[in-house]
Amino acid sequence: MWSADTIDWQKPAPATMVQRVRKKIDKGGIVLMHPTENTVAALPDIIKVLAEKQLKAVNVGELIRAKASL
């Protein structure tokens, strides 16, 4: 299950998606996104939010392997 839903299918402004991620994401969390134009525009700022929180983007497979090794 995801931790932060950008609700990008509703085509919100990129800043709205960034705020949704900022409020919900934490270590081990998953951001739900789809390949929309606004999502692509929001992605650089979402990556900055992750960096501010000392998190990094990985794919789901990497996240599952990391959790399994704990």
Protein Blocks (a to p, Z undefined) as FASTA:
>chain_A
ZZbdgklmnopafklmmmmmmmmgcehiacdddddfklmmmmmmmmmmmmmnopacddfk
lmmmmmmmZZ
